[in-house]
Every structure is written in structure tokens, then in C-alpha cells.
Amino acid sequence: MRQRLKRLLSSLLLCAVLAGSLAAPASAARFTDVPAGHWAADSIARCVELKFFQGETSSRFGLGHQMTRSAFVVVLCRFFGWETAKPTRATYPDVPVDAWYAGAIEAAYANGAITDQNDAFRPGDPITREELAVMLVRALGYGTIAGMAQELPMPFRDVQTNVGYITMAYDLGLVGGTTADTFSPEKTATREQVAVILMRLYDKLHAAAPGKAAIIASAEGLGDLTGFEAVAVSAGRLISSGGSKVNATMKAEDAAAARDSVRKAGAKALLYVEGGPTALNGTPAEAAAVLAEAVQSGGYDGLFLDIAKLKDDKELALTRLVQTLKPLLGDKLLYLVVEAPAWQGAKYLGYRYETLGKYVDRMVLRVASHERVSKDFPTSPIEPLEELYYALGEMQGKVDAAKLSLLLTTTGTVWTDGKKGGSVSGAEIAAALAGKDTEDYYSSRYACAYLSGKTGDGKSLVIWYLNMQSAAERMQLLRCFGVDQVCLTDLQSASPDLLMGLR
């Protein structure tokens, strides 16, 4: 767990720690072999300025020259800020312990970017496009997901090995094809190509922290709302029984107090309206009218609509509702929760994502959690990282990433004696962690924390929940896909630890 957290923090901070030297330093502007208008000139200049690597000489960058595997690993260590030290024993037999790159190779191995599946490292061989993609994906901590992704569709017909890694590198926008349907995995990577790829990743990981939205059930215990873009007040339910209507689920004075608290913090106050699939049994025009009226009469800045778990027979009804509703709201915001495309979890097919994305201000993705029990031990990670990756990949080309938001669960899921119970708040999770009969763990595959122990009456207890590391890992993946907002399911239940991971 410490190893993964260290790698995650390194990739988020990207400290450019130097690990030896490839060549004499030089200002990129002085490289005589890099024309000012060259497609990689800006990336080369930035790589040199950040000291990820330098020119082959003080005046020449080495444009068009291949980069060796050892040189790339040194650059990778600088990029991620991995500590290097002269090893006393080499992992690979063809890497001398006194080689200038030996410490970097050991650091890359320790951080999971390379493995010892092959006896030799081949330090002097030029790095191929395939090898580069694999090392980058592994360095980001996504090796497990990449192993699963090998069965996902990809556009390249010439990729036969490490399919999942290349798929992920492509989905994350780090590498492209050499043609529309070829990747040329065995083709070697040039120094300028490496510079461009590194700067793509650098910009993704250095993007501003995703903005925050949240759902609240009252004005009590809100804490500091500074930095929140929108907060939805859970005050309505859409029903369709004898006509569509929005039933109030919060007293008017309580809703007003909540709106005031939200606006004082500089956030937009949205009306959160939930509903089940039967909420769409009325006509779209009727439902849109009552929703717009509830927003207007309540004095809200917009609507946060959450009609859960729609089947495909409701697909058209939701689409028409949103198309009708948006004009009625005028300049007020429309947030819409949708069940995210699922890889292995529960699948709901009631969403025309591409069409809905044209009308909403934010499409809030609810990622399906896993619920499995093996020998009475529940494996129920909340919004597993692999499912988030799949959902974001499926959304590419359908919905603008700037319109997407991730619904982040702030409560934990309780299991006693292998049976699912209710939810617990961050404070209750902290209390359970403080108990003498519980131990905390972290699943690196799912990027989800859990605790295991005994209840007061001796029953087995398991709670799955998101902590600071879980949140930070999701923030990194969102940045890689260009998604710039998360939405907390219940702000009052969020632990300070979880909130720290959103920075």
C-alpha cells in the first residue's frame, strides 16, 4: 500500500529529480538541429527546461535519433521524481551495477514501471513504441487494469501483444496511431516523440484539481463550502401518479436555509430531485413543466435530476424529458445523473449519452460498484477504478469531457456475517477504524479501502469505503481524461480524509 501511495503522490507532484545526466545541458532555443517551427519544438524546449532530459551536445538535441531503453528509464525517473541510488546488486544480469543508468533501472523496477519477467533488460536497445506505452501505463499504476483491458476493442489491427497497455495509453491520449488503424508497435521512438508524449502526460497530471459539486440533505454540518461550484439541496421527488408532480421532501424553511448557506459560499444552489423509473411514466412535457416550475418557485439556480437505474425502455422518455426541460430552464443549470457504462458491474441501458450530453450542463456519472461474496467475505469496492476507466473510455467521442462529472460516494458499505447492511458516514468509519477489533486495508486493484473485524456481538464486519488515497487515484484518472469535476453524494457524510484526496 505504501508503495502504491508513494508512486501516486510522485505522479501527482511530478518532482523533476535528477538521476544522472544524459548529456551536457543546453537551452532548447540554442539547438541548431531543431527548427523553430518544428512540430515538437515546444515540447523539446519544455522537457529541457524541466530537466527531464537534455541535448546530445550543448548545441544539438539529437532530432530524429532513437532513444535507448536505459535512457528512457532515466527520463522516466526524472519525470516521476523517483529516488535513485547506486545499487549493490542488479535485478537484470545485463545491467552492470556501476552503469550510469543502473540506479534508474532499479527505481523503475521498484515503482512497477518494469518487471523481471524477462531475464535481460537490454539497456542499449532502442525503445519501441510498444515498450514506451507499457512503461508509462505501469508507471501510472494502471498495470492491473491494462491486463484486464486486453479484451476491449481497439482501433489498431497490428497490435498483438500488450494489447491492454496500448489500449490504455491510447485512451488516455498519450499515444496515437501511425495511421488510422495501425500503431506500429515495433517501431522505435525518437527523442522528440518521447518529449511530446511526456509533455502530454505532464499537462494532464498538472491540470487544475477537478472542481467540486455536492448533494446535501440539510443546512446542518456543511463545513467550508469554499471552492464548490454547485451544491444540490435534496428537497424534491418526481412522481407520476395521476400526473407528474414534484413532492417536497424538505421543509421550505430548511431548504431556504440550505440555499442561503450555499450561495454565501459562492456556489450555485441547485434543486436535487430524485425519482425511480416510474417517474417517467407521464409525458415528457408534463414532467418538464413541473420540474422547471419547482426550480423557479423555489428560487434555485438550476436542477440536479437523478432518476436512477433506467432500463432501455425508458431511454426515449428521459431523452425527450431533457430536450423539453432545458429550454424551460433558460439560463439555469441542468445537472443530470446517469448510470455510467459498465464493464463488469450492473448495466443499465436507459441513456442516450451523446444526445443527453448536448442538452445538459453536467452529466454526472454514477459508476456501478461491485458486490461479490466469496467464502463469506464481501468484495464490494465503491466505484472501482477499473469501472471508472471503462466508463470514461466509453464516453470519449460521445460527451464533451468538460461536461462530465464523477459521482463520488462519501459513505461506506457495511457487511456483517457476509450480508449487506446499510451505509455509514465518514465519522462512523473513523470510529470503526479506532476500534481494537478492526484492521484497515487497501485494494490496489480497485483503489478502494476496506476494514475488517468484529462487531460488538462477535459478528464479522467488513466496510468498504473511499479514503484520501482512493480519491487521489480517481482525481489522477479524471485528469488523464480531461474531466474537471467530482460530485459528492452526501457532503455531510464525507470524512476530512476523503476531502483531502480531492485537492
C-alpha positions as CSV (number, residue, x, y, z in Angstrom):
1,M,0.0,0.0,0.0
2,R,2.8,2.4,0.9
3,Q,4.5,1.6,-2.4
4,R,1.4,2.5,-4.5
5,L,0.7,5.6,-2.5
6,K,4.3,6.8,-3.0
7,R,4.0,6.2,-6.7
8,L,0.7,8.0,-6.9
9,L,2.0,11.0,-5.0
10,S,5.0,11.1,-7.2
11,S,3.0,11.1,-10.3
12,L,0.7,13.9,-9.0
13,L,3.6,16.1,-7.8
14,L,6.0,15.2,-10.7
15,C,9.1,16.4,-8.9
16,A,11.8,16.6,-11.5
17,V,14.5,14.8,-9.5
18,L,17.7,14.4,-11.5
19,A,19.1,11.0,-11.8
20,G,22.5,11.3,-13.5
21,S,23.0,13.0,-16.8
22,L,22.3,12.0,-20.4
23,A,24.4,14.9,-21.9
24,A,25.5,18.4,-21.4
25,P,22.7,20.8,-20.6
26,A,21.6,23.4,-23.1
27,S,18.8,25.9,-23.7
28,A,16.4,24.4,-26.2
29,A,16.3,27.6,-28.2
30,R,20.0,27.0,-29.0
31,F,19.6,23.6,-30.5
32,T,20.7,24.1,-34.1
33,D,19.0,20.9,-35.3
34,V,15.5,21.9,-34.0
35,P,13.8,24.4,-36.4
36,A,11.7,27.0,-34.6
37,G,8.6,25.8,-36.4
38,H,9.1,22.1,-35.8
39,W,6.1,20.2,-34.5
40,A,8.0,19.0,-31.4
41,A,9.9,22.3,-30.8
42,D,7.7,23.4,-27.9
43,S,7.8,20.0,-26.2
44,I,11.5,19.7,-26.6
45,A,12.0,23.2,-25.0
46,R,9.8,22.3,-22.1
47,C,11.4,18.9,-21.5
48,V,14.8,20.6,-21.4
49,E,13.6,23.4,-19.1
50,L,12.1,20.9,-16.7
51,K,15.3,18.9,-16.9
52,F,13.7,15.6,-17.9
53,F,16.5,15.3,-20.5
54,Q,18.9,17.5,-22.4
55,G,20.6,17.6,-25.7
56,E,23.1,15.1,-27.0
57,T,25.5,18.1,-27.0
58,S,25.3,21.7,-25.9
59,S,24.1,22.7,-29.3
60,R,22.3,19.7,-30.8
61,F,19.3,18.0,-29.4
62,G,19.5,14.8,-31.5
63,L,16.4,15.3,-33.5
64,G,15.3,12.1,-35.2
65,H,17.6,10.0,-33.1
66,Q,16.4,6.9,-31.3
67,M,16.2,6.8,-27.5
68,T,17.6,3.7,-25.8
69,R,15.7,1.8,-23.2
70,S,18.1,2.8,-20.5
71,A,17.9,6.5,-21.4
72,F,14.1,6.3,-21.3
73,V,14.1,4.8,-17.9
74,V,16.4,7.6,-16.7
75,V,14.0,10.1,-18.1
76,L,11.1,8.3,-16.5
77,C,12.7,8.5,-13.1
78,R,13.2,12.3,-13.5
79,F,9.7,12.7,-14.7
80,F,8.1,10.9,-11.8
81,G,10.6,12.1,-9.2
82,W,11.7,8.6,-8.2
83,E,14.7,8.4,-5.9
84,T,17.7,6.6,-7.4
85,A,20.8,5.2,-5.7
86,K,23.7,3.2,-6.9
87,P,22.6,-0.5,-6.4
88,T,24.8,-3.1,-4.8
89,R,23.0,-5.8,-6.8
90,A,21.3,-5.6,-10.1
91,T,17.9,-7.0,-10.9
92,Y,18.9,-7.7,-14.5
93,P,22.1,-9.6,-15.4
94,D,22.9,-7.3,-18.3
95,V,22.8,-4.2,-16.2
96,P,26.2,-3.5,-14.5
97,V,25.8,-2.1,-11.0
98,D,28.2,0.7,-11.8
99,A,26.4,1.8,-15.1
100,W,25.2,5.4,-15.2
101,Y,21.6,4.1,-15.6
102,A,21.7,1.3,-13.1
103,G,20.1,3.3,-10.3
104,A,17.3,4.4,-12.5
105,I,16.5,0.9,-13.7
106,E,16.3,-0.3,-10.1
107,A,14.0,2.6,-9.2
108,A,11.7,1.9,-12.2
109,Y,11.6,-1.7,-11.1
110,A,10.8,-0.8,-7.5
111,N,8.0,1.5,-8.7
112,G,6.4,-1.0,-11.0
113,A,7.3,0.6,-14.4
114,I,9.2,-2.5,-15.4
115,T,9.2,-6.2,-14.4
116,D,11.6,-9.0,-14.2
117,Q,9.5,-11.3,-16.5
118,N,12.4,-11.2,-18.9
119,D,15.9,-12.2,-17.9
120,A,17.6,-9.3,-19.7
121,F,16.8,-5.6,-19.7
122,R,18.6,-4.8,-23.0
123,P,19.7,-1.3,-21.9
124,G,21.3,-0.4,-25.2
125,D,18.4,-1.3,-27.4
126,P,16.2,1.5,-28.8
127,I,12.9,1.7,-27.0
128,T,9.9,0.7,-29.2
129,R,6.5,2.4,-29.2
130,E,5.0,-0.6,-27.5
131,E,7.6,-0.7,-24.8
132,L,7.2,3.0,-24.2
133,A,3.4,2.6,-23.8
134,V,3.7,-0.3,-21.4
135,M,6.2,1.6,-19.2
136,L,4.1,4.7,-19.0
137,V,0.9,2.9,-18.1
138,R,2.7,0.8,-15.5
139,A,4.4,3.9,-14.1
140,L,0.9,5.5,-13.6
141,G,-0.1,2.4,-11.6
142,Y,-2.5,1.0,-14.1
143,G,-0.9,-2.3,-14.8
144,T,-3.8,-4.4,-13.4
145,I,-6.4,-2.5,-15.4
146,A,-4.3,-2.8,-18.5
147,G,-4.1,-6.6,-18.0
148,M,-7.9,-6.7,-18.0
149,A,-8.3,-4.2,-20.9
150,Q,-6.7,-6.6,-23.4
151,E,-10.2,-7.8,-24.4
152,L,-11.5,-4.3,-25.0
153,P,-11.9,-3.2,-28.6
154,M,-9.1,-1.0,-30.1
155,P,-8.5,0.6,-33.4
156,F,-5.1,-0.9,-34.3
157,R,-5.0,-4.1,-36.3
158,D,-1.3,-4.6,-35.9
159,V,-1.2,-4.9,-32.1
160,Q,-0.8,-8.5,-30.9
161,T,1.0,-8.2,-27.6
162,N,0.4,-5.9,-24.6
163,V,-2.9,-5.0,-26.1
164,G,-4.4,-3.7,-22.9
165,Y,-1.4,-1.4,-22.2
166,I,-1.6,0.1,-25.7
167,T,-5.4,0.5,-25.4
168,M,-5.0,2.4,-22.1
169,A,-2.2,4.6,-23.4
170,Y,-4.4,5.4,-26.4
171,D,-7.5,6.0,-24.3
172,L,-5.5,8.3,-22.0
173,G,-4.4,10.3,-25.0
174,L,-0.7,9.6,-24.5
175,V,-0.1,7.9,-27.9
176,G,-1.8,7.8,-31.2
177,G,-1.6,5.6,-34.3
178,T,0.8,5.8,-37.1
179,T,-2.2,5.5,-39.4
180,A,-5.9,5.3,-38.7
181,D,-5.7,1.6,-38.0
182,T,-2.1,0.8,-37.3
183,F,0.1,1.5,-34.2
184,S,3.4,0.2,-35.4
185,P,4.3,-1.3,-32.0
186,E,7.8,-2.4,-33.1
187,K,8.8,1.0,-34.5
188,T,11.3,2.8,-32.3
189,A,10.6,6.0,-30.6
190,T,12.7,9.1,-31.4
191,R,13.8,11.6,-28.8
192,E,11.4,14.3,-30.0
193,Q,8.5,11.8,-29.9
194,V,9.3,11.0,-26.3
195,A,9.4,14.7,-25.5
196,V,5.9,15.2,-26.9
197,I,4.4,12.2,-25.1
198,L,5.9,13.3,-21.8
199,M,4.5,16.7,-22.1
200,R,1.1,15.4,-22.9
201,L,1.2,13.4,-19.7
202,Y,2.7,16.3,-17.8
203,D,-0.1,18.7,-18.8
204,K,-2.7,16.1,-17.8
205,L,-1.3,15.5,-14.4
206,H,-0.6,19.2,-13.8
207,A,-4.1,20.3,-14.7
208,A,-6.0,22.1,-12.0
209,A,-7.7,19.9,-9.5
210,P,-11.2,19.0,-10.6
211,G,-13.9,21.3,-9.4
212,K,-16.4,20.1,-6.7
213,A,-20.1,19.7,-6.5
214,A,-22.1,18.1,-3.8
215,I,-25.5,16.9,-2.6
216,I,-26.8,18.0,0.8
217,A,-29.8,16.9,2.9
218,S,-29.9,19.9,5.3
219,A,-28.1,23.1,6.2
220,E,-26.5,21.5,9.2
221,G,-22.9,20.5,9.3
222,L,-21.9,21.8,5.9
223,G,-18.5,22.9,6.9
224,D,-16.4,25.0,4.5
225,L,-18.0,25.2,1.0
226,T,-15.2,27.3,-0.4
227,G,-14.3,26.0,-3.9
228,F,-17.6,24.2,-4.5
229,E,-19.1,25.1,-7.9
230,A,-22.6,23.8,-7.2
231,V,-24.4,22.2,-4.3
232,A,-27.7,20.4,-4.8
233,V,-30.3,20.6,-2.0
234,S,-32.2,17.3,-1.7
235,A,-35.7,18.7,-1.5
236,G,-37.8,17.0,-4.1
237,R,-39.0,13.8,-5.6
238,L,-40.5,13.4,-9.1
239,I,-43.5,11.1,-9.2
240,S,-46.0,10.2,-11.9
241,S,-49.3,9.1,-10.3
242,G,-52.3,10.8,-11.8
243,G,-50.0,13.2,-13.5
244,S,-46.4,14.3,-13.0
245,K,-45.6,16.3,-9.8
246,V,-42.6,17.2,-7.6
247,N,-43.3,16.3,-4.0
248,A,-41.3,18.3,-1.4
249,T,-39.0,16.2,0.7
250,M,-37.7,19.0,2.9
251,K,-39.5,21.8,4.8
252,A,-39.5,25.1,2.9
253,E,-37.7,27.0,5.6
254,D,-34.9,24.3,5.8
255,A,-34.5,24.4,2.1
256,A,-34.2,28.2,2.2
257,A,-31.5,28.0,4.9
258,A,-29.6,25.5,2.8
259,R,-29.8,27.7,-0.3
260,D,-28.6,30.6,1.6
261,S,-25.6,28.7,3.0
262,V,-24.7,27.5,-0.4
263,R,-24.9,31.0,-2.0
264,K,-22.9,32.6,0.7
265,A,-20.1,30.3,-0.2
266,G,-20.2,31.5,-3.8
267,A,-21.7,28.2,-5.2
268,K,-24.8,27.7,-7.3
269,A,-27.8,26.3,-5.3
270,L,-29.5,23.5,-7.3
271,L,-32.7,21.7,-6.5
272,Y,-31.9,18.0,-6.2
273,V,-34.9,15.9,-7.4
274,E,-34.8,12.2,-7.3
275,G,-37.1,9.6,-8.8
276,G,-37.5,6.0,-9.7
277,P,-38.1,4.6,-13.2
278,T,-41.8,5.1,-12.8
279,A,-41.2,8.8,-12.5
280,L,-41.1,8.9,-16.3
281,N,-44.5,7.3,-16.9
282,G,-46.0,10.7,-17.5
283,T,-45.5,12.7,-20.7
284,P,-42.1,14.5,-21.1
285,A,-43.8,17.8,-21.5
286,E,-45.7,17.4,-18.2
287,A,-42.7,16.3,-16.3
288,A,-40.5,19.1,-17.7
289,A,-43.1,21.7,-16.8
290,V,-43.4,20.6,-13.1
291,L,-39.6,20.4,-12.8
292,A,-39.0,23.8,-14.2
293,E,-41.7,25.3,-12.0
294,A,-40.2,23.7,-8.9
295,V,-36.8,25.3,-9.7
296,Q,-38.3,28.7,-10.4
297,S,-40.7,28.8,-7.5
298,G,-38.1,27.6,-5.1
299,G,-35.6,30.2,-6.1
300,Y,-32.9,27.8,-7.2
301,D,-30.1,28.4,-9.7
302,G,-30.8,25.1,-11.5
303,L,-31.9,21.5,-11.3
304,F,-30.0,18.4,-10.3
305,L,-32.0,15.5,-11.7
306,D,-31.4,11.9,-10.5
307,I,-33.7,9.2,-11.9
308,A,-31.9,6.0,-11.1
309,K,-31.3,2.7,-12.8
310,L,-33.2,3.2,-16.0
311,K,-33.8,0.3,-18.3
312,D,-33.7,0.6,-22.1
313,D,-37.5,1.0,-22.3
314,K,-37.1,4.4,-20.6
315,E,-34.3,5.6,-22.9
316,L,-36.5,7.7,-25.2
317,A,-38.6,9.1,-22.3
318,L,-35.6,10.5,-20.5
319,T,-34.1,11.9,-23.7
320,R,-37.4,13.7,-24.6
321,L,-37.7,15.0,-21.0
322,V,-34.3,16.6,-21.1
323,Q,-34.8,18.0,-24.5
324,T,-38.0,19.6,-23.4
325,L,-36.7,20.7,-20.0
326,K,-33.6,22.6,-20.9
327,P,-35.3,25.4,-22.8
328,L,-37.8,25.8,-19.9
329,L,-34.9,26.3,-17.5
330,G,-33.5,29.1,-19.6
331,D,-30.1,30.2,-18.2
332,K,-30.4,28.0,-15.1
333,L,-28.2,24.9,-14.8
334,L,-29.2,21.4,-15.6
335,Y,-27.2,18.5,-13.9
336,L,-28.3,15.0,-14.8
337,V,-27.2,11.8,-13.1
338,V,-26.8,8.8,-15.4
339,E,-25.7,5.3,-14.8
340,A,-22.2,5.0,-16.3
341,P,-21.4,2.4,-18.9
342,A,-20.4,-0.7,-17.0
343,W,-17.6,-3.2,-17.7
344,Q,-18.4,-5.9,-15.2
345,G,-20.9,-4.3,-12.9
346,A,-24.6,-3.8,-13.3
347,K,-25.6,-2.5,-16.7
348,Y,-28.5,0.0,-17.3
349,L,-29.3,0.8,-20.9
350,G,-31.7,3.7,-20.5
351,Y,-29.4,6.5,-21.6
352,R,-28.6,8.1,-25.0
353,Y,-25.4,9.6,-23.7
354,E,-24.5,11.5,-26.8
355,T,-27.9,13.2,-27.2
356,L,-28.2,13.9,-23.5
357,G,-24.8,15.5,-23.5
358,K,-25.9,18.2,-25.9
359,Y,-28.6,19.5,-23.5
360,V,-27.2,19.2,-20.0
361,D,-24.6,21.4,-18.3
362,R,-23.2,18.4,-16.4
363,M,-23.7,14.7,-17.0
364,V,-22.9,13.1,-13.6
365,L,-21.6,9.6,-13.9
366,R,-22.7,7.1,-11.3
367,V,-20.2,4.2,-11.6
368,A,-21.5,0.8,-10.6
369,S,-20.0,-0.8,-7.6
370,H,-19.1,-4.5,-7.4
371,E,-20.9,-6.8,-5.0
372,R,-19.4,-10.2,-4.7
373,V,-19.2,-12.6,-1.7
374,S,-16.6,-15.4,-1.6
375,K,-16.4,-17.6,1.5
376,D,-18.5,-15.1,3.4
377,F,-16.0,-12.3,2.6
378,P,-17.6,-9.5,0.6
379,T,-15.7,-7.8,-2.2
380,S,-17.7,-4.7,-2.8
381,P,-15.4,-1.8,-3.8
382,I,-17.1,1.5,-4.3
383,E,-16.8,2.9,-7.8
384,P,-13.9,0.6,-8.7
385,L,-11.1,2.3,-10.6
386,E,-11.3,-0.2,-13.4
387,E,-15.0,0.6,-13.9
388,L,-14.3,4.4,-13.9
389,Y,-11.6,3.9,-16.6
390,Y,-14.0,1.9,-18.7
391,A,-16.8,4.5,-18.3
392,L,-14.6,7.4,-19.2
393,G,-13.2,5.5,-22.2
394,E,-16.7,4.8,-23.4
395,M,-17.7,8.4,-23.1
396,Q,-14.9,9.6,-25.3
397,G,-16.3,11.0,-28.6
398,K,-19.8,10.9,-27.1
399,V,-19.9,13.6,-24.4
400,D,-17.5,16.5,-24.0
401,A,-15.2,15.7,-21.1
402,A,-15.8,19.3,-19.8
403,K,-19.4,18.4,-19.3
404,L,-18.7,15.2,-17.3
405,S,-18.7,14.8,-13.5
406,L,-18.0,11.8,-11.3
407,L,-20.4,11.0,-8.6
408,L,-18.2,10.1,-5.6
409,T,-19.7,8.1,-2.8
410,T,-18.9,9.6,0.6
411,T,-20.5,6.8,2.7
412,G,-19.2,3.3,3.4
413,T,-21.0,0.0,2.7
414,V,-21.4,-2.3,5.7
415,W,-21.4,-6.1,5.6
416,T,-22.0,-8.3,8.7
417,D,-21.5,-12.0,8.5
418,G,-21.4,-11.8,4.7
419,K,-24.7,-10.0,4.4
420,K,-25.0,-6.4,3.2
421,G,-26.3,-3.9,5.6
422,G,-26.7,-0.2,5.4
423,S,-24.4,2.8,4.8
424,V,-22.2,4.5,7.3
425,S,-20.8,8.0,7.4
426,G,-17.2,9.1,7.4
427,A,-17.4,9.7,11.1
428,E,-18.7,6.2,11.7
429,I,-16.0,4.7,9.6
430,A,-13.4,6.6,11.6
431,A,-14.9,5.3,14.8
432,A,-14.8,1.7,13.5
433,L,-11.2,2.2,12.5
434,A,-10.4,3.3,16.0
435,G,-11.8,0.0,17.4
436,K,-9.4,-2.6,18.7
437,D,-11.1,-5.4,16.8
438,T,-10.7,-3.9,13.3
439,E,-7.8,-3.6,10.8
440,D,-7.7,-1.4,7.7
441,Y,-6.6,-2.5,4.3
442,Y,-6.4,-1.1,0.8
443,S,-7.2,-2.8,-2.5
444,S,-4.7,-1.5,-5.1
445,R,-6.8,-3.2,-7.9
446,Y,-10.0,-1.3,-7.1
447,A,-8.3,1.7,-5.5
448,C,-10.7,1.3,-2.5
449,A,-10.2,1.0,1.2
450,Y,-11.9,-1.5,3.5
451,L,-11.7,-2.5,7.1
452,S,-12.3,-6.0,8.6
453,G,-13.0,-7.1,12.1
454,K,-15.7,-8.0,14.6
455,T,-18.8,-6.2,15.8
456,G,-19.6,-5.9,19.5
457,D,-21.6,-9.0,19.4
458,G,-18.9,-11.1,17.7
459,K,-20.2,-10.9,14.1
460,S,-17.8,-10.5,11.2
461,L,-17.6,-6.9,10.0
462,V,-16.4,-5.5,6.7
463,I,-16.8,-1.9,5.5
464,W,-15.7,-0.8,2.0
465,Y,-15.2,3.0,1.7
466,L,-13.2,5.6,-0.2
467,N,-10.4,7.3,1.6
468,M,-7.8,10.0,0.7
469,Q,-5.8,7.6,-1.5
470,S,-8.9,6.4,-3.2
471,A,-10.0,10.0,-4.0
472,A,-6.5,10.9,-5.2
473,E,-6.3,8.0,-7.6
474,R,-9.7,8.9,-9.0
475,M,-8.5,12.5,-9.4
476,Q,-5.5,11.4,-11.3
477,L,-7.6,9.3,-13.7
478,L,-10.1,12.1,-14.2
479,R,-7.2,14.5,-15.1
480,C,-5.9,12.0,-17.6
481,F,-9.3,12.0,-19.4
482,G,-9.8,15.8,-19.1
483,V,-12.8,15.5,-16.7
484,D,-12.8,18.5,-14.4
485,Q,-15.5,17.9,-11.7
486,V,-16.4,15.5,-9.0
487,C,-19.8,15.4,-7.2
488,L,-20.1,14.2,-3.6
489,T,-23.1,12.0,-2.9
490,D,-23.6,13.3,0.7
491,L,-21.4,16.2,1.7
492,Q,-22.3,15.8,5.4
493,S,-21.1,12.2,5.4
494,A,-17.7,13.0,3.8
495,S,-14.7,12.4,6.0
496,P,-11.9,15.0,6.2
497,D,-9.6,12.3,4.9
498,L,-11.7,11.8,1.8
499,L,-11.9,15.5,1.2
500,M,-8.1,15.8,1.4
501,G,-7.8,13.5,-1.6
502,L,-9.8,15.9,-3.8
503,R,-7.1,18.6,-3.7
